[in-house]
């Protein structure tokens, strides 16, 4: 574990995906890639670990990939409920962080004041298409590369994703 998640995150992440005893929600379009193919890891009852990507302000690439405004984007392990839709669950976990500071890690998210919901996630020919609904609230020009990096790096952790479009 890279950093300890805030206590409320586990609850948010677990509620982002239907419980195994509930029928699937019909409004969730099934992605069309290998990430959605059932595998022993995705069908077991054990939680799965994925990364969400957060920002190290002014880090200048020391802790992760350097992005605009001399920041770094850094992956943090989080647990998600068992699902075949791991990319969608990872994006939902990223959006579930509702405080700017991520625990005591020194990392932040610039998505915390936004009101975004995942409408759809599809992958075709290596491109992840993430469709969101809601309002994106940013605090200045430096937040633009931060938002982009948080979504792109969270999606690109999966080997079937080479490029990302967010709408």
C-alpha positions in Angstrom: 0.0 0.0 0.0 1.4 3.3 -1.1 -0.6 5.4 1.3 -3.4 4.8 3.8 -6.8 5.8 2.4 -9.1 8.0 4.4 -11.5 6.0 6.5 -14.6 7.0 4.4 -13.1 6.0 1.1 -13.6 2.2 1.6 -17.3 2.8 2.1 -17.5 5.0 -1.0 -15.7 2.5 -3.2 -17.7 -0.4 -2.0 -21.0 1.4 -2.7 -19.8 2.4 -6.2 -20.4 -1.2 -7.4 -23.5 -3.3 -6.8 -23.3 -5.9 -4.2 -22.9 -9.5 -5.6 -26.5 -10.4 -4.4 -28.1 -7.4 -6.3 -29.0 -7.7 -9.9 -26.8 -5.7 -12.3 -28.0 -2.1 -12.9 -29.3 -1.9 -16.5 -28.0 1.6 -17.0 -24.4 0.5 -16.9 -23.1 -0.2 -20.4 -20.8 -3.2 -20.5 -17.3 -2.3 -21.7 -16.0 -4.2 -24.7 -12.5 -5.2 -23.9 -10.4 -7.8 -22.1 -10.8 -5.8 -18.9 -14.4 -6.9 -18.9 -13.7 -10.5 -19.6 -14.3 -12.8 -16.6 -11.1 -14.1 -15.0 -10.4 -15.9 -11.7 -9.3 -12.6 -10.2 -12.4 -10.7 -11.3 -15.0 -13.3 -10.3 -13.6 -14.2 -6.9 -15.3 -12.8 -3.8 -12.1 -11.1 -2.6 -11.6 -7.4 -3.1 -9.3 -6.3 -5.9 -6.5 -3.7 -5.6 -6.3 -1.0 -8.3 -4.5 2.4 -8.3 -6.0 5.8 -8.3 -3.7 8.6 -9.3 -3.3 11.7 -7.1 -1.2 14.8 -7.2 2.0 15.7 -5.3 2.1 19.5 -5.5 5.4 21.1 -6.5 7.1 17.7 -6.5 8.8 18.2 -9.9 8.6 14.6 -10.8 10.3 13.2 -7.7 7.5 10.9 -6.6 5.9 10.1 -9.9 5.4 11.2 -13.5 6.1 14.9 -13.8 3.1 16.9 -15.1 2.4 20.6 -15.6 3.0 23.2 -12.9 6.0 21.1 -11.6 3.7 18.6 -10.0 3.8 14.8 -10.0 1.0 12.3 -10.5 1.3 9.4 -8.0 -0.5 6.1 -7.9 -2.1 5.0 -4.6 -3.5 1.5 -4.1 -7.2 1.2 -3.2 -9.5 -1.8 -2.8 -12.6 -2.2 -5.0 -15.4 -4.7 -4.8 -15.1 -7.8 -7.1 -16.2 -6.7 -10.6 -15.4 -7.4 -14.2 -15.6 -3.6 -14.8 -12.3 -2.8 -13.1 -11.6 0.4 -15.1 -15.0 1.8 -14.3 -14.5 0.9 -10.6 -11.1 2.6 -10.6 -12.6 5.8 -12.0 -15.4 5.6 -9.6 -12.9 5.2 -6.7 -11.0 8.2 -7.9 -14.2 10.3 -8.0 -15.2 9.0 -4.5 -12.4 10.9 -2.8 -14.2 13.9 -1.5 -11.5 15.7 0.5 -8.7 17.6 -1.2 -6.0 16.1 1.0 -5.7 12.3 0.8 -5.2 11.3 4.4 -1.7 12.1 5.7 -0.1 11.1 2.4 0.7 14.7 1.3 -1.1 13.9 -2.0 -4.2 15.8 -3.2 -7.0 15.4 -5.7 -8.3 18.3 -7.7 -11.6 16.4 -8.3 -12.9 16.7 -4.8 -15.2 19.6 -5.4 -16.5 18.3 -8.6 -19.9 16.6 -8.9 -19.1 13.9 -11.5 -20.6 10.5 -12.1 -19.5 7.8 -14.5 -22.0 7.4 -17.3 -20.0 4.9 -19.3 -16.6 3.4 -19.9 -15.6 1.6 -23.0 -12.3 0.5 -24.5 -11.8 0.0 -28.2 -8.5 -0.5 -30.0 -6.5 0.6 -26.9 -8.5 3.8 -26.3 -10.5 4.2 -23.2 -13.6 6.4 -23.6 -14.8 7.7 -20.2 -18.1 9.4 -20.2 -18.9 11.5 -17.2 -22.0 13.5 -16.2 -22.0 16.4 -13.8 -19.9 19.5 -13.0 -16.1 19.8 -13.0 -14.9 22.4 -10.5 -11.3 23.5 -10.9 -9.3 26.2 -9.1 -7.1 27.6 -11.8 -4.9 26.8 -14.9 -2.7 24.4 -13.0 -5.7 22.2 -12.2 -6.2 21.4 -15.9 -3.1 19.2 -16.2 -3.8 17.7 -12.8 -7.4 16.7 -13.8 -6.1 15.2 -17.1 -3.3 13.3 -15.4 -5.6 11.9 -12.7 -8.0 10.4 -15.2 -5.3 9.3 -17.8 -3.0 7.6 -15.4 -5.8 5.9 -13.5 -7.0 4.4 -16.9 -3.5 3.7 -18.3 -2.6 1.4 -15.4 -4.4 -1.3 -17.3 -2.4 -2.8 -20.1 -5.3 -2.7 -22.6 -5.4 1.1 -22.4 -2.9 3.1 -24.4 -4.9 6.4 -24.9 -7.7 8.0 -23.0 -10.6 10.4 -23.9 -12.8 11.9 -21.2 -16.1 13.4 -22.1 
